[in-house]
Amino acid sequence: MSTQQFSLSRKEGWRRFVDAPPRPRPDALARAQLNALTSEAADDYNESRHDWHANFGIVATPQLSAIHDELDQIVASNRQDGDRIRSAAVIDALPGLGKTTIANLFGRAFDRAQIRRHSPVTDAGHERIPVFRVGLTSNTTLRTLNRMICEFYGHPATDRANAAALASHALDCVLSCQTQLGIIDDVHFIDLDRRDGLAVSNHLKWLANELPVTFVYVGVGLAERRFFADGLTGKNVVLAQTARRWTRLGVDPFRFDTDQGRRHWTSLVKATERQLVLTDHRPGMLVDVADYLFERTTGHIGSYFTLLVRGCYRAIRTGTEALTRDLLDGVRLDEASEQARKQLAAALAHRNRSAASEAVS
């Protein structure tokens, strides 16, 4: 396998993600060329196609483009001096809608722009690191949050310092490396009903006050969990700072009940179909089953790409070399998609019958 193993929670892994060139696309072979390959050559060719289908790139969906525009506006307008608090953004949506991908891609584009504009080294001779990124866990505490930030930079004192010292080290790293953007993923792991969780939430505000960066937080169902109210209830909600400092950016699933929604979904299907490297797949085969693809994934882009990647692997392994409905029917998806599939299939069938009746009348 030629997949690249690295972690975005370390500066070396983030650098590889930012600087990686486009993955080379395998040649599309005709059936006769494919059959003429030796066993070893066919194995190598198929391995390259498996890697390609799992990593062929990102489709600029309307959701991704809209949030990137919002993030660009928020980050670009945060030009306040160090004595002023900068606003933050939070990407808040259900699972499987591409929140983390949206944040990482924005961070990558921002990082590239900063390095191009200012060079990889600061005037003081330090490594320039425009973006840091960490992901929280279910047992994140004050100390572990500070440690994760320090570990991203590779600070040598992460194992032996206490929470206060780690916070000071994190500040030094941000200032020395002239970091301007901080991405904190999985903030829904912060449990505001627990003492540690509330302390971490308050610490996020302290970081926003002390670190001269724009924060982009990513989480699941934060509004429903009253995260913007800082865990407060009743009249105390008015004292919450988060709702005044964070701009919430939601990510909607694709829709199929409006003309615009269907156009957006069909555009996504067309764009991804162009990336397939399957010998017997022809343009339009996926578009012809766009309703079925929506039914299988309920408009969640994460489930959609999972279906395609697993389907491509199955098509190559079985020799089908095309994504047909029969082949995709044999691909199991996440449980949420499988549970929603029957209900959505009935709704789509009803819509199609109604449209047919109107056409006849």
N, C-alpha and C positions, 0 to 999 in steps of 0.2 A: 504494500500500500504506500502511496506517495502523499498521503495527507500530512499536513503540517501540525505538529503537536506543540501548543504553547498556551499560556494563560494570559488573558487580558488584564489580570490583576497584578501583573509585574511589568515594569517598564520595558523589559526586553521583549516580552510577548506583545505588548501594545505596539512597540516599535515595528515588530515584524508585521503586525496587522496593518499598520499605517503605511509602511513602505513596500508591502508586497506588490509585485507587478501582477497584471491580469493573468489568470491561469490559462495556459495554452489549451486551445480546444482541439480534441482529437479529430482526425480526418473522418469524414463520413464515407464509409465504404459501401459499394454496391454489394448485392447478395453474392455475386460471383467472386468478388474480391475477398469477401468475408470467408466464403467456403474454401478459398484457395490458401488461407493462412495455415501454417503448421499449428500443432497443438500449443506449443510454447508461445508462438506469436499471437495466437488467438487469446490466450490467457492474459498476456501483457496488454493487448488492445482492450480487452474487456475491463481490466483493472483501471486503465486510464479513463475509460468511459464511466465507470462507477464513481471515480474521484470527481470527474467533471460534473456529472449530474448532481452530486451532493454539494458542489461548491461553484456552480457556474455563474454566480453573481446575483445581484439584487435588482429586482424590477422596481422602477420608480412609480409606485402606486400613488393614487391621489392622496391617500392617508399619509404616506411617507413625505410626499412633496409639501403638503400643507403644514405638517408639524415642523419640517426643516425650515420652512419660511418663518414660522413663529419663533423657533429657536434662534434663527439668525438675527431676527429683530431684537429679541431679548438680550442676546450676548453682545451684539454690536452696540446696543444703547447703554450697556453697563460700562461706562467709561469714567465712573466716579473715582475720585481720589481715595486713598486708603482710609480716610477718616469717615467715609460714608458707607452705608450698608447697600449692598447690591441685591436686586431682586433675583429670585430663583425660578426655575421651571420644573414642573413635575409631569411626567408622562404617566397617566393613570388610566388603566383599562383592564379588561378581562384577559385571562391567559390566551395565548395563541394568536394574538393580533399583531405581533412584531414590535412590541415596545422596546425591548432591549436592542434589537437590530437597528431600529430608528435612532436610538441614542448613540450607539456605537458608530454608525455611519456618519452621523453629524460630527461626533468627536474626531473621527478620522479626517474628514474634510477640513475641519477647523485646524487640526494639528498640521496637516500638510500646508495649509495657507500660512500659518505662523512660521513654520520652518523656512518656507520659501521666502517669506518677507524679511525675516530677521536672522537667518542662519542657524545652524544646529548648536552654536555655542554663544553664551551670553557675553556681554562686554567684560564681565569679571572673570571669564574663563570657565564658567560652570556649564554643564550639559543643559541645553534648553529642553524642557519637557512641557510643552504647552498644555497637555491634558493629563490628569490622573483619573483612574477608574478603579473602583472597588465594588464588590458585591457583598451585601450583608448576609448573615446566617441567622438561623432561628435562635441562637444563643448569643447574639451580639451584645457586648457590654461596652461601657465607656472605654475601657482599656483596649478591648479587641478592635473597636472602630479606629482608634488612634494608631494601633499597631498595624492594621491593614493598610492605612495610608502610608505609613513609614515603610512597610514592606514593599509597596509598589515602587518606591524610589530606591529601594535597596539600602536603607539606612542601617548601619551596623549595630545600633543599640536597641533593636526592636525586642530582643528576648529578655533583657534585664531591666528595662526602665519601667517605672510606674505610669499610670494614666496621665498625670500632669506632665511628666517629662516627655512622654510620647507625643502629647499635644504640642509641646514646644518644638520637638524635632520635626513634626509635620509642618509647622509654620515655617521653620528654617528651610525645609525642602522646597516648599511652595515659593518662597521668596527667592532663594538661590537659583532655582531652575526656571523662574519667571512663568510659573504655571498660571493659566488664565481660566481654565475650565475644569471643573470637577464633576465626574459622573458617579453617582452612587446608586447602584442597582438593588433591587429586591428590598426596598424600604418597608414593604408590607410585613416583613419579618419582625418589625418593631411592635411589640405588644404593649400598647399604652395602658393596659390594665395592670401591668406589672411594674414594680418599682424600677427595675433595670431598664425596661422599655421606655418609661417616661424620662429617665435620666438620659438615655441615648437621644430621644427626641429633642430634649433641651440642649444637648450637646451639639446636635446638628445646627441649631440656631447660633450657638456660640461659634462654631466653625464658620458659619456664614458671616458672623460679625468680624471675626479676626482674620480670616484668610481672604485676600483680595482676589477672589475668583468668583465666577458665576457657576452656581451649582445646578446640575440637571439631575433630578431624582427620578427613579423609575420604580413603579410598584403596581400592585393588583388591587383594585377595589378600594382605594384609599378614601374616596369621598364617602362610600357606604360605611366604612369603618370609622367615620368621623375623625380621620387623621388630621384634617385641616383645623379641627377644633382643639388640637393638642391634648385630647383625652379629657377635656373639661366638659361639664354639663351645666344645664340651666343657665342662670344669669352669668356664670363665669365664662361662658363661651365668648362673650364680647372681649375678654382679656386675651384670647388666643392670638398669637402673633403670626402663625403659619399662614392663615387664610389671607393675611394682608401682604405677605412677602412672597408667596408662591403663586405662580400662574399655572393653573391646571390645564393640561393639554390632553384631551381624550382621544382615543383611537377607536373608531367604529369598525365593526365588521362590514364586509361587502353585503350589499342588499340585492335582492332579485325581484322586489315587488314594485320597482319604479323603472321607467325607461332609462334614466341616467344610471341607476344602479346596475342594470343589465349591461349597459354599454361599458361601464368600468370593469365589470367582471369579465366580459368578453375580451376586453383589451388585455387584461391580465393573462387570460388563457392564451391569446395570440402571442404575447410577448414571451411567455415561458415555452410555448411550443417551438418557437424558433431556435431555442437552445438545445433541443433534444438531438442526440446523436444515436439514432436507431435506424437500422438499415431499411426496414420496410414501413417506417412511419412517414406519412405524407402530410403536407400542410392542410390544415382544416379538420383533421381527424379529431383533435381535441375540441375544437370549436363546435363540432357537430354534437358533442356530448357535454356542452357547457352546463346545461341544466343538471345533468347527472353529477358533474363535478361539484356543483354548488350543493346539491342534495347530500353528497357524501361528506362535505366539509363545513356546511352551514356558514359559508362565507368567511371562515377563519383562515387567514393566510398561512399560519403555521401548519394547520392540518392539511391544507392544500399542497404545500410543498412536500410534506411528509408522504402524502399519497403519490405524488409524482416520482419522488426519489425511490420509494419502495417499488413502485410500478416499473420504473426503468430497470431496476435491478432484476426484477422478475422477468421482464421482457427479454433481457439479455441472457439470463440464466436458462430460460426455457426455450430460447431460440425464436420466440414470437417476433421480436424486433419491432414491435409497435405497441402503443398504448391503446388498447381496445377496451370497450366496456366490460367484455367478458374477463379480460385479464385483470382489470382494476377491481372487479367484483371479488377477486380472490385475495385482495390486500386488506388486511385488518388495520384499522386506525385507532386513535386514542378513544377511550371509552366515552368521552363527552360527545364526540362526533357520531359514534355508533348509536348512542342512545337517542340523539336528536334526529337521526337520519329518517326513521319511519314517519315521524310526525311531519317533517319537512317534505318528504316524498308525497305524502297524501295532499299537502297544501299545494304543491306544484302541479300534481295531477289534476286537482280541482280547477286550478287556474287555467291549465291547458284545455280542459273540457269546456270551460266557460268561454274561452276565446274561440274555440272551434264552433260552439253553438252560435255565437254572435256572428261569425263569418258566414254560416249557413243561412241565418235569418237575414 
